[in-house]
């Protein structure tokens, strides 16, 4: 069974590289049909989304522009309540463009919902969401990706762009990990 490294826990493969590539090609075919005759602006959310976006745009059969954003979350505590501020960089120009926001994982939906709204207020002609993994059981806002690869409810997975900053992002498959990511409390 695959391992993440000498000090890592064993992993269980959930999605093989072949399953992933078949699904990415299917998504690209659907997106290409939906945007036939248009130029698509693909906006990738870093860091998790970079591999999914690369594979997806290589399979699109329409003209595509690529841009990237990186969200930053800032949690503020006021008494017993916590609020989350979302910032992202860099600022991008999407005025009058058909935009596809590309994320690797949509969990709570809070960041995705914010980014979709923000892209609309910047004057995009249309905005849709593509997610490689949809963790719908963790959703905290009413949000459904327009395109998604797989529904997956594992708590922590690695591979295909996902993982801790140092381990697992380069794996060609998606696997569970029992590894505790140092400093985050995530497993």
Helices and strands as residue ranges (DSSP letters): E 13-15, H 17-34, E 40-46, H 50-59, E 64-78, E 81-89, E 98-106, H 110-121, E 126-134, G 136-138, E 147-151, E 157-158, E 174-176
